[in-house]
């Protein structure tokens, strides 16, 4: 699986990150009118724990690539910094926040202009998200969760969490952090900036919890590569309440839950929609794309999966309705400001895409 291989590589060199991520739909922070410290212009043209056995899926056969329209168009590639791999980002109502090794870069959603940078300690890997009036950034090297003021562009708090934090998500009244090497998730109260619970998922080790996303009913969904699972944490009990035997990128719009996997029900790369209560497969869509999956987001009435390009799925029918050639750009994907954004791993830019 692509995302676990990235983590293995990163663990060897003091390691990796993401959200759901980032990829995930999280509450947007309030609008901010003040600009961050100026940055140079960078815009280029343009209930009890248990494995749920999945029944045979209602798999919709994907049409051949030749018969699938683009479904979207590339608006531009916005230069944000160094050619980072992997790269993670998040968005609020006004800005895209892009993690770079020593800063958090702000991109205006309306203009695609880089409007500021928040200085950070040097960290090769870091996931970020927005919510509770702040931007939240995990610091993998120093076992911290950073809380950043989106208006002033300053770090408000450095909160100690578990070992090698990666994914982060915000729900009503809580911030959730995946502690990759502790095989746990830390729950933080944004009112006090203090840890209020630590939820154990398994035995500590490498390639543990990575991706975190907020889902229906306040549930928190966590991708755990070394178990090949996605688990749901019940915020009322601070316990794992459901285990889904499909390891991959998990994303939600607060209503539906999707998992993108490199080897699905038929052994092929698939986007799988699961029932958030039972964990059973509702729909499985063959992606029919190489290389493996490197990101997923739900928004603008579609499910978006990055592989060698961008695949657009109609969640109502479970059919692929668009495929866009990204010229090899791949990585984290998010929906914000009426556009789809792709992180473009290993490049100096992020890609802005408009649905058609």
C-alpha positions in Angstrom: 0.0 0.0 0.0 1.4 3.4 -1.0 0.8 5.2 2.3 2.3 2.5 4.5 5.4 2.3 2.2 5.9 6.0 2.7 5.8 5.6 6.4 8.2 2.7 6.4 10.6 4.9 4.4 10.1 7.8 6.8 10.5 5.7 9.9 14.0 4.6 8.8 15.0 8.3 8.4 13.0 9.6 11.4 9.7 9.6 9.5 6.4 10.5 7.8 3.0 12.3 8.0 -0.5 13.1 6.7 -4.7 14.0 7.5 -7.3 13.7 6.3 -6.4 13.9 6.8 -6.3 15.8 6.3 -8.0 14.3 3.5 -10.8 14.6 5.9 -13.6 17.1 6.1 -13.2 19.1 9.3 -14.9 22.1 10.6 -13.7 25.3 9.0 -12.1 28.0 11.2 -13.6 31.4 11.3 -12.8 33.9 8.5 -9.7 35.8 9.0 -9.2 39.3 7.6 -5.7 40.1 8.6 -2.8 38.9 6.4 0.0 36.7 7.6 3.6 37.9 7.3 4.2 38.6 3.7 5.7 35.9 1.5 7.2 36.2 -2.0 4.8 35.6 -4.9 4.7 32.0 -5.9 1.8 31.7 -8.3 2.6 29.9 -11.5 0.4 30.1 -14.6 -2.4 29.5 -14.0 -19.9 -0.8 20.3 -17.6 -3.5 21.1 -14.4 -4.0 19.3 -14.5 -6.7 16.6 -13.7 -7.3 12.9 -16.8 -6.8 10.8 -17.1 -9.4 8.0 -18.0 -7.7 4.8 -20.6 -9.2 2.6 -20.2 -9.3 -1.2 -20.1 -5.7 -2.4 -22.5 -4.1 -4.8 -19.5 -3.2 -7.0 -20.1 -0.9 -9.9 -18.0 -1.7 -12.9 -15.9 1.3 -14.0 -16.1 2.2 -17.6 -12.9 2.1 -19.6 -10.6 5.1 -19.4 -11.2 5.9 -23.0 -14.9 6.4 -22.4 -14.5 8.5 -19.2 -14.5 12.3 -19.6 -12.0 14.5 -17.8 -14.6 15.6 -15.2 -12.4 18.5 -14.1 -9.7 20.8 -15.4 -6.4 22.1 -14.1 -6.5 25.8 -13.2 -2.9 26.1 -12.2 0.1 24.9 -10.3 0.9 27.2 -7.3 4.5 27.2 -6.1 4.6 26.9 -2.4 8.2 25.9 -1.5 10.5 22.9 -1.6 9.8 19.7 -3.5 8.5 17.8 -0.5 7.3 14.1 -0.4 5.0 13.4 1.1 3.2 16.8 1.5 0.1 17.4 3.5 -2.3 20.3 3.6 -5.7 21.5 5.0 -8.1 24.3 4.4 -10.4 26.7 6.3 -13.0 29.0 4.7 -10.5 31.3 3.2 -7.1 29.6 3.0 -5.2 26.5 2.0 -2.5 25.7 4.6 0.4 23.8 3.1 3.1 22.1 5.3 6.7 22.7 4.3 9.7 21.5 6.3 10.2 24.8 8.2 6.9 26.7 7.6 3.2 26.5 7.1 2.4 28.3 3.8 -0.9 30.1 3.4 -2.6 30.1 -0.1 -5.7 32.3 -0.7 -8.5 30.1 -1.9 -10.1 32.9 -4.0 -6.9 34.1 -5.8 -4.5 31.1 -5.5 -1.9 33.6 -4.3 0.5 32.8 -1.5 -0.3 35.3 1.2 2.0 34.3 4.1 4.1 31.8 5.9 4.1 30.7 9.5 7.6 29.8 10.7 8.0 26.4 12.3 10.7 24.3 13.8 12.4 22.2 11.2 10.2 19.1 10.6 10.3 17.0 7.5 6.9 15.5 8.1 3.7 17.0 9.5 0.0 16.8 9.0 -2.3 19.7 9.5 -6.0 20.5 9.8 -8.3 23.3 10.8 -11.1 23.8 13.3 -11.9 25.4 16.7 -10.7 28.7 15.3 -7.1 27.5 14.7 -4.8 25.6 12.4 -3.4 22.4 14.0 0.0 21.0 12.9 1.6 17.8 14.2 5.3 17.9 14.8 6.6 14.4 14.3 10.1 14.9 15.4 9.3 16.5 18.7 6.0 14.7 19.7 4.0 17.9 19.7 0.7 19.2 18.4 1.0 22.9 17.4 -1.9 25.3 17.6 -1.6 28.2 15.2 -3.5 31.4 15.0 -4.7 31.7 11.4 -4.9 35.5 11.6 -1.7 36.4 13.3 0.2 33.5 11.8 1.8 32.6 15.2 2.0 29.4 17.2 -0.3 29.8 20.2 0.5 26.5 22.0 2.8 23.5 21.7 1.0 20.5 23.2 2.9 17.3 24.1 1.2 14.3 22.7 2.2 10.7 21.9 5.2 9.3 20.0 5.6 10.4 16.4 2.2 12.2 15.9 0.8 12.2 12.3 -2.8 12.7 11.3 -5.0 15.2 13.1 -8.7 16.0 13.0 -11.2 18.3 14.8 -14.6 17.4 16.1 -17.0 19.4 18.3 -14.9 20.2 21.4 -12.0 17.9 20.7 -8.8 17.6 18.6 -7.6 14.1 17.8 -4.0 13.1 17.0 -2.7 9.8 15.6 0.4 8.7 17.6 2.0 6.5 15.1 4.6 4.7 17.3 2.4 4.5 20.4 -0.4 2.7 18.4 -2.8 5.2 20.0 -4.8 8.3 19.4 -4.6 11.3 21.7 -7.6 13.5 22.5 -7.0 17.2 23.3 -9.4 19.7 24.7 -9.1 22.9 22.6 -10.4 25.0 25.5 -7.5 24.1 27.7 -4.9 22.8 25.2 -4.5 19.7 27.4 -4.7 16.0 26.7 -7.9 14.5 28.1 -7.6 10.9 26.9 -5.3 8.4 25.2 -7.1 5.7 23.2 -5.0 2.5 22.7 -5.5 0.7 19.4 -2.9 -2.0 19.5 0.7 -2.8 20.6 3.2 0.1 20.0 5.3 -0.3 16.8 6.1 1.3 13.5 3.5 2.1 10.8 0.8 2.6 13.4 -2.1 5.1 13.3 -1.7 7.7 10.6 -4.8 9.1 9.0 -7.6 10.6 11.2 -10.9 12.0 9.9 -14.1 13.2 11.5 -17.1 11.2 10.5 -20.9 10.9 11.0 -22.2 11.2 14.5 -19.0 12.7 15.9 -17.1 9.4 15.3 -13.4 9.6 14.6 -12.0 7.3 11.9 -8.4 6.2 12.0 -6.3 4.4 9.3 -3.9 1.9 10.9 -1.4 0.5 8.3 0.3 -2.1 10.4 -3.1 -3.7 11.2 -4.5 -3.2 7.7 -7.6 -1.7 9.3 -9.6 1.5 9.7 -11.1 1.9 13.2 -13.8 4.1 14.5 -13.4 5.7 17.9 -16.5 6.5 19.9 -16.1 10.0 21.5 -18.6 9.2 24.2 -16.5 6.3 25.6 -13.0 7.0 24.2 -12.8 3.4 23.0 -12.6 1.7 19.6 -16.1 0.8 18.7 -15.7 -0.6 15.2 -12.9 -2.3 13.3 -13.1 -2.4 9.5 -10.7 -4.8 7.7 -9.8 -2.4 4.9 -6.6 -0.5 5.4 -6.2 2.7 3.4 -7.0 6.3 3.1 -10.2 7.1 4.9 -12.3 10.2 4.1 -15.7 11.6 5.1 -17.9 14.5 4.5 -19.6 14.0 7.8 -22.3 11.8 6.2 -20.6 9.1 4.1 -17.4 7.2 4.9 -15.0 6.1 2.1 -11.8 4.1 2.2 -9.4 4.1 -0.8 -7.3 0.9 -0.8 -4.6 -0.5 -3.1 -6.0 -4.0 -2.9 -9.7 -4.2 -2.4 -12.4 -6.9 -2.6 -11.2 -8.1 -6.0 -7.5 -7.5 -5.3 -7.5 -4.3 -7.3 -7.2 -0.7 -6.2 -10.7 0.4 -5.1 -12.7 3.2 -3.5 -15.0 1.5 -0.9 -18.0 3.1 0.8 -18.8 1.5 4.1 -21.8 1.7 6.4 -20.6 3.9 9.3 -22.6 1.9 11.9 -21.9 -1.7 10.8 -18.7 -1.3 8.8 -20.3 -3.3 6.0 -19.4 -2.5 2.4 -22.0 -0.6 0.5 -20.2 0.1 -2.7 -16.8 -0.8 -4.1 -15.5 1.0 -7.2 -12.6 -0.4 -9.2 -10.2 2.5 -9.8 -8.3 0.7 -12.6 -5.3 3.0 -12.2 -1.6 2.7 -11.4 0.4 3.4 -9.4 -1.4 2.9 -6.0 -3.7 5.3 -4.2 -2.1 8.4 -2.7 -5.1 10.4 -1.5 -8.9 10.7 -1.2 -11.4 13.4 -0.4 -15.2 13.8 -0.4 -16.8 17.0 -1.5 -18.5 19.0 -4.3 -20.9 16.1 -4.7 -18.1 13.7 -5.6 -15.5 11.4 -4.2 -12.0 12.3 -5.5 -9.1 9.8 -5.5 -5.5 10.5 -6.6 -3.5 7.7 -8.2 -1.6 8.4 -11.3 -4.2 11.0 -12.0 -7.5 12.2 -10.4 -10.5 9.9 -10.5 -14.0 11.4 -9.8 -16.7 9.1 -8.5 -20.4 9.8 -8.2 -21.3 8.7 -4.7 -25.0 8.2 -5.5 -24.3 5.6 -8.3 -20.8 4.4 -7.4 -19.7 5.1 -10.9 -16.5 6.8 -12.2 -17.7 10.0 -13.9 -14.3 11.6 -14.6 -10.6 11.0 -14.9 -8.1 13.8 -15.2 -4.5 13.3 -16.3 -2.3 15.2 -13.8 1.0 14.5 -15.5 2.1 12.3 -12.8 1.3 14.6 -9.9 -0.1 12.7 -7.0 -0.5 13.1 -3.2 -2.9 14.3 -0.6 -6.2 15.8 -2.0 -8.7 18.1 -0.4 -11.8 20.1 -1.4 -12.0 23.8 -0.5 -13.1 27.1 -2.0 -15.1 25.4 -4.8 -12.0 23.6 -6.1 -10.1 20.4 -5.7 -6.4 20.7 -4.5 -3.7 18.0 -5.0 -0.5 18.1 -3.0 1.9 17.1 -5.9 4.4 15.1 -3.9 8.0 15.7 -4.8 7.2 19.0 -6.6 7.5 22.7 -5.6 3.8 23.3 -6.2 0.3 22.3 -5.4 -2.3 21.8 -8.1 -5.7 23.6 -8.2 -8.5 21.9 -10.1 -12.0 23.1 -11.0 -14.8 20.6 -11.5 -16.6 20.8 -14.8 
